[in-house]
Amino acid sequence: MPESKGRFGIHGGQYIPETLMNAVIELERAYDHYKNDPDFNRELTELFNSYAGRPSLLYYAEKLTRELGGAKIYLKREDLNHTGSHKINNVLGQALLAKKMGKTRLIAETGAGQHGVATATAAALLDMECVVFMGEEDTKRQALNVYRMKLLGSEVIPVRTGTATLKDAVSEAMREWTSRIDDTHYCLGSVMGPHPFPTIVRDFQAVISREARAQILEAEGRLPDAVIACVGGGSNAIGSFYHFIPDESVKLIGCEAAGRGIDTFETAATVNTGRLGIFHGMKSYFCQDEYGQIAPVYSISAGLDYPGIGPEHAHLHDIGRAEYVPVTDEAAVNAFEYLSRTEGIIPAIESAHAVAYAMKLAPTLDKDKIIIITISGRGDKDCAAIARYRGEDIYE
Amino acid sequence: MSNIRAAFENGKAFIPFITCGDPDLETTGRVVRAAAEAGADLIELGIPFSDPTAEGPVIQGANIRALAGGVTTDKIFSFVAELRRDVKIPLVFMTYANVVYSYDPERFMARCCETGVDGVILPDVPYEEKDEFSAVARQYGIDMISLVAPTSADRIAMISRDADGFIYIVSSLGVTGVRSEITTNIGDIVKVVRENTSVPCAVGFGISKPEQAAAMAAQSDGAIVGSAIIRIIEQYGTEAAPHVYEYVKAMKDAVRGV
């Protein structure tokens, strides 16, 4: 009797070509071994601390708190990590695991370029070959990150199929993995895809909430009332939520990219506009038409411009443990500018979606409430695009 | 058991793949009939999917053209019902899990049964996930076709034991598309398949020339060709049928007696 693995409620599973099955089984076995291996964990912690700059700060945003006039706001500063985002947490874990498995080559998909840059960085550090697939549309939106990846010694392959964005980059990386498995590890960048990826990526990203939980207890002597993070595939969000899931008093809020609004077709808000489906190796919620054709989603943020959501998030939504709210381009851009002005912190446009929702929520809460916003990445990469959004052309 | 076994009773089988609605269903109708007249033993009908992750550029192109032309799962079911008035050879759908899942597997298999489709191939549904589809497929007498790949190793026996219809042996790593050379030892895979099932097996991925098809069919029960046929349709568009006829005839002649 066949047994489906890697389920979160009804979601997850392994919907992939037979050609890849032994590769994911091998990966699962290796991960099950190394996750409990003290040497592996010591090496990873060493990389986290001495290379990536962990633990990341939990910063009390006093000015932001004062201006919004409600709940006390802390920022979990993943933007301060080496390479500028939370993506490095997962990548160091997977690259180290791949190396232990004897793989010499990493492939990755990237949307905003943050995961691509992180993978290129780990490959450079660990002497591995690296090829990054990036939607052609995104290579234009994020030209600086394309240059960074090349500078780090990686090859960047622009993907021209479909909508030429993140989902197509994932499809193309999967196709590449099917053709070259022996020496290659697919370093998937989010809590999505076939089992065991959603679990592996979540475990490596869970460092965010492990630190944040200890840091807030240290600073305030109590748990926060809400944790807010942006969600595309959902890796920084699941990392931010994970160790708070058993703490039922802590509200977990994922901010989806609503693009031009959830009542338009130009949106990427999966939980709010999608329905149950099977794609990219997993059962979860997807933006799709009545015949199951995947919808061409849209968001100003290349990193959230994805038609699906990780299976564990889909499950947290089903059981009501986490709430997923839509945030428009306009609200995110306003938050991008507001946080820059208020705290001198330029967040990634992805993270700005979380900031935007917090700006709405904080004033409605009493001053003795506490919220943590995960700033998943820094916004340098987005400056040109936001300037364009505001009608200003800047030349680098 | 479905009608599929009949496809393997006329010498080694030749199995063409055709994407429904590329460039339109009228053309697909003419192409399918031409292939059947030319000796195709079974036809794989592709229901297009927006993001076909197991396909190379040629079949991806067919999917895009078909969807751009407005084809839908419902239109394809009506098309097959019409096709069944005169096309008697087994027909098998090839599509992706989400197309069936979003239609509702039960409703999908019921429609297959009603319209005369014999089997379904879902390249993104491996052995571990197949129950969700095969349990209901069996109720309607539809065969869920299992795939075996060059990397399947110790999985071949398990997959074969649970196989219905025929087994699709993937000749090479990677996605669909024409290859100049196939290096996998097909004979070794077929040996394990035969030890575990009496269901026939055919080889696909990478085959385009008559001598390749003959070589693959010699080691198995048939050869499957997709991209090479899609290229003909891409080149000749609505006028593709006679060209597909010539191609299928040559391929069937090459495999029949091996």
Chai-1 contact restraints between the chains, C-beta under 6 A:
chainA,res_idxA,chainB,res_idxB,connection_type,confidence,min_distance_angstrom,max_distance_angstrom,comment,restraint_id
A,P2,B,Y127,contact,1.0,0.0,6.0,A-B,restraint_1
A,P2,B,E128,contact,1.0,0.0,6.0,A-B,restraint_2
A,P2,B,K130,contact,1.0,0.0,6.0,A-B,restraint_3
A,P2,B,D131,contact,1.0,0.0,6.0,A-B,restraint_4
A,S4,B,E128,contact,1.0,0.0,6.0,A-B,restraint_5
A,S4,B,E129,contact,1.0,0.0,6.0,A-B,restraint_6
A,G13,B,E129,contact,1.0,0.0,6.0,A-B,restraint_7
A,Q14,B,E128,contact,1.0,0.0,6.0,A-B,restraint_8
A,Y15,B,A97,contact,1.0,0.0,6.0,A-B,restraint_9
A,Y15,B,D124,contact,1.0,0.0,6.0,A-B,restraint_10
A,Y15,B,E129,contact,1.0,0.0,6.0,A-B,restraint_11
A,P17,B,A54,contact,1.0,0.0,6.0,A-B,restraint_12
A,P17,B,P123,contact,1.0,0.0,6.0,A-B,restraint_13
A,E18,B,P126,contact,1.0,0.0,6.0,A-B,restraint_14
A,E18,B,L147,contact,1.0,0.0,6.0,A-B,restraint_15
A,E18,B,A149,contact,1.0,0.0,6.0,A-B,restraint_16
A,T19,B,A149,contact,1.0,0.0,6.0,A-B,restraint_17
A,T19,B,T151,contact,1.0,0.0,6.0,A-B,restraint_18
A,M21,B,P126,contact,1.0,0.0,6.0,A-B,restraint_19
A,N22,B,T151,contact,1.0,0.0,6.0,A-B,restraint_20
A,S171,B,D51,contact,1.0,0.0,6.0,A-B,restraint_21
A,S171,B,T53,contact,1.0,0.0,6.0,A-B,restraint_22
A,M174,B,T53,contact,1.0,0.0,6.0,A-B,restraint_23
A,R175,B,V175,contact,1.0,0.0,6.0,A-B,restraint_24
A,T178,B,G174,contact,1.0,0.0,6.0,A-B,restraint_25
A,S179,B,L173,contact,1.0,0.0,6.0,A-B,restraint_26
A,S179,B,G174,contact,1.0,0.0,6.0,A-B,restraint_27
A,G277,B,N98,contact,1.0,0.0,6.0,A-B,restraint_28
A,G277,B,S102,contact,1.0,0.0,6.0,A-B,restraint_29
A,I278,B,A97,contact,1.0,0.0,6.0,A-B,restraint_30
A,I278,B,N98,contact,1.0,0.0,6.0,A-B,restraint_31
A,I278,B,Y101,contact,1.0,0.0,6.0,A-B,restraint_32
A,F279,B,N98,contact,1.0,0.0,6.0,A-B,restraint_33
A,Y291,B,T72,contact,1.0,0.0,6.0,A-B,restraint_34
A,Y291,B,T73,contact,1.0,0.0,6.0,A-B,restraint_35
A,G292,B,N98,contact,1.0,0.0,6.0,A-B,restraint_36
A,G292,B,V99,contact,1.0,0.0,6.0,A-B,restraint_37
A,G292,B,S102,contact,1.0,0.0,6.0,A-B,restraint_38
A,Q293,B,S50,contact,1.0,0.0,6.0,A-B,restraint_39
A,I294,B,S50,contact,1.0,0.0,6.0,A-B,restraint_40
A,I294,B,D51,contact,1.0,0.0,6.0,A-B,restraint_41
